[in-house]
């Protein structure tokens, strides 16, 4: 059965933190299911502006308790994110991962970060 989730992503408030040209993907692995390479994008607004928080509503299978998230970028423009929070609309349960650094597939920064939660509701991402 499908469930609705809110995904909130906070872009850092530093120079060049925004992203205009690359694609941001989020994978979520839960105890009951997974969401793989979901493209975070809203055609009705300019996503990932410096200091902004973007919220996306996603319908997916029941993920259960979220165990980890993977954030990936594809393209020539980096992005700095402070945190990503996922909320299960049906239960109100939420999970947040923190990073406060850049990801970028075309520079010294990693293109993918792994964000373990290990049964907690908050965790910290690290480069893969």
C-alpha positions in Angstrom: 0.0 0.0 0.0 1.3 3.5 -0.9 2.2 6.0 1.7 2.9 9.7 1.4 6.2 11.2 2.7 7.4 14.8 2.9 11.0 15.3 2.0 12.5 18.6 3.1 16.0 19.6 1.9 17.8 22.6 3.4 20.4 24.3 1.2 23.4 25.8 3.0 23.7 29.6 3.4 27.2 29.9 1.9 28.5 31.2 -1.4 27.7 29.0 -4.4 25.6 26.6 -2.2 22.7 26.7 -4.7 22.3 24.2 -7.6 21.0 25.3 -11.0 22.3 22.7 -13.4 22.6 19.3 -11.7 20.1 16.7 -10.7 19.8 15.6 -7.0 18.6 12.1 -6.2 17.6 10.6 -2.9 17.4 6.9 -2.0 15.8 5.8 1.2 16.2 2.4 2.7 13.7 1.4 5.4 12.9 -1.7 7.4 9.8 -2.4 5.1 10.8 -1.0 1.7 12.9 1.3 -0.3 12.7 4.4 -2.5 15.5 4.3 -5.1 17.0 7.3 -6.9 14.1 9.7 -6.4 14.8 12.9 -8.4 14.2 15.9 -6.1 12.6 18.4 -8.4 9.7 20.7 -8.6 8.8 22.1 -12.0 6.9 25.0 -10.5 9.9 26.6 -8.6 13.6 27.1 -8.6 14.9 24.3 -6.4 18.0 24.4 -4.1 18.4 28.2 -3.7 21.0 29.4 -1.1 19.5 29.2 2.4 16.2 27.8 1.2 14.3 24.8 2.4 12.5 22.8 -0.4 9.7 20.4 0.4 8.6 17.5 -1.8 5.6 15.2 -1.4 6.4 11.7 -2.5 4.1 8.7 -2.7 6.0 5.4 -2.1 5.5 2.0 -0.6 5.6 1.8 3.2 9.2 2.3 4.1 8.8 1.4 7.7 11.6 2.7 10.0 14.2 4.5 7.9 17.6 2.9 8.2 19.7 5.0 5.9 19.6 7.5 3.1 21.9 8.1 0.1 22.1 11.5 -1.6 23.6 11.6 -5.1 24.3 14.4 -7.6 24.6 14.1 -11.3 25.8 17.0 -13.5 28.3 19.9 -13.5 27.0 22.0 -10.6 27.7 21.3 -7.0 25.2 21.6 -4.1 25.7 22.2 -0.4 23.0 20.9 1.9 22.7 21.3 5.6 20.1 18.5 6.2 17.4 16.4 4.7 14.3 15.4 6.7 11.8 12.7 5.7 8.4 12.6 7.4 5.8 9.8 7.1 2.6 11.8 6.7 0.4 8.9 8.1 2.3 8.4 11.4 4.1 11.8 11.8 7.4 9.9 12.4 10.4 11.8 10.9 14.1 11.1 10.3 16.8 13.7 9.6 20.3 13.5 8.3 22.9 16.3 8.6 25.8 17.1 6.3 26.6 20.9 5.9 29.0 20.3 3.0 29.1 20.2 -0.8 28.5 17.2 -3.1 29.6 17.5 -6.7 30.4 14.9 -9.3 32.9 17.2 -11.1 35.3 18.4 -8.5 37.1 17.5 -5.2 33.8 16.9 -3.4 32.1 13.5 -3.4 29.2 12.9 -5.8 27.4 10.6 -3.3 27.0 10.7 0.5 25.8 7.9 2.7 23.6 8.8 5.7 23.2 6.0 8.3 20.5 6.2 10.9 20.9 2.8 12.6 17.6 2.9 14.4 17.8 6.6 15.4 15.8 9.5 14.1 18.8 11.7 13.4 22.2 10.9 11.8 25.2 12.4 10.0 26.1 11.8 6.4 29.6 11.0 5.2 31.3 10.8 1.8 31.4 7.5 0.0 
